[in-house]
Amino acid sequence: MEKTLFDVLVWTWISVAVIIFITLLFVTAPYGRHSKRTWGVTIPDRLGWFLMEIPGPVIYLLLVITGNGPKTITVWIITGLYLAHYANRAVIYPMRIRTRGKQMPLVVALMAVFFNFVNAGFLGYFAGTLQTHYDNAWLTDPRFITGLAVFLAGALINITSDQKLIHLRKKRNGDGYVIPRGGLFEKVSCPNFLGEIIEWGGYALLCWSLPGLSFFIWTFCNLVPRALSHHRWYRSHFTDYPAVRKAVLPYIL
């Protein structure tokens, strides 16, 4: 009964992601280069990033620790991968960015907080209580091995692409933007988003769980519309923007 109710809740959550995806195709999320004062009270970007991302690792870890399922090495590896990503997002990345006084709407940060509470709640509860296949043998399962390789590849793409963007912020004058060059930026406008999509696709595979699949779907539904908005912005602001460059999926979209 508990597992059935849990699955219903996760599928409902996935349906919300589809609605958000459709909405974001028409409404651009108002932060970063798309930030708007009309969305109310704003907070500093760095503070916003921390507030948005820190609930995820806290909730996930708490639910694993307090869950009544077995605490195998596999559970801790799967948990550790999630925590590593969010340690970067909540603490390391905000300290590295050069935002020069930029603000983000508080309402956007609060929506992200809500997402991370729910998402980490599903993932952490499954890993800490409901899972039945995270024994030591799972570490040699082809799904875990392949998923881990995909996760690490996506994380590498995400982090190195972010590094290029941070480096550009150091070079540009004022708040002006320049066209990113090199690496996957020659193929897509947002390789950092592509990397994160790949990363959580790999995580869904290595977890082999409905909450893992849900996280991947949410990542795709959130980042693809954002990438399309970024791509349109680049094309409208730079007459020499590479015509062959796609938004997020090389040669496709």
Residue, then its C-alpha position, 0 to 999 in steps of 0.5 A: m500500500e505504501k509503495t502504491l501510494f508513493d508511486v501515485l504521488v511520483w507520477t502526479w509529480i511527473s505530470v506537473a513537470v509536463i505542465i511546467f514544460i509547456t508553460l515555460l515554452f511560452v513564459t521565460a523564467p525571470y532570472g539571469r539575463h531574463s531577470k525582470r523587476t516586475w516579479g517582485v522582491t529580489i535577492p542577491d544571486r549568490l544568496g538565491w543560489f544557496l537558498m534554492e539548492i541547499p534544501g535538496p542535500v539536507i532533505y535527501l540525507l536526512l531521509v536516508i539516515t532516518g529511513n528504516g531500509p538497509k544502509t548499504i554501501t550502494v545506498w551511500i554511493i547513490t546518496g553521495l553522487y546526489l550530495a556532490h552535485y548539490a554541494n557544488r550547486a549550493v556552495i561552490y558554484p555561487m562562490r565562483i560566479r561573477t554576478r556584479g550585484k545581480q539580483m533574482p526574484l525571490v519568488v523564483a528562488l522559493m519555487a526552486v526551494f519547493f521543487n528541491f523539497v519534493n524532489a529530494g523527498f521522493l529520492g531520499y525516501f526511496a533510497g532510505t526506506l523503499q528500495t529493495h535492490y541497492d545491495n552490493a551486487w547492484l554495483t556490478d549491474p550493467r545499469f549501475i555501471t553505465g548510469l555512473a559513466v553517463f552521470l560522470a560524463g554529464a557532470l564533467i560537461n556541466i562543470t567545464s561549460d560553467q567554467k567557460l561562462i564564468h571565465l567570460r564574465k571575468k573578461r567582459n566589460g560591465d554587464g555586456y555579454v559575448i558569444p561563448r566559444g570552444g568545446l560544446f559551445e560550438k554545437v549548442s548555446c547551453p552545453n551546461f544545461l545539456g550536461e545536467i540533462i545527461e547527468w540526471g539521465g545517468y542518475a536515473l539509470l543507475c538508480w533504476s527507480l521511479p523517483g530517479l526517472s522523475f528527476f530526469i524528466w523534471t530536469f529535461c522539462n525545466l532546462v530545455p525551455r530555458a535553453l531555447s530562451h537563451h538561444r533566442w536571446y543570443r540570436s537576437h543580440f548578436t548578428d554574427y551568432p553561429a547559424v549552425r549552433k543549436a540550443v541544447l541538443p547538438y544537430i537536433l534542437 
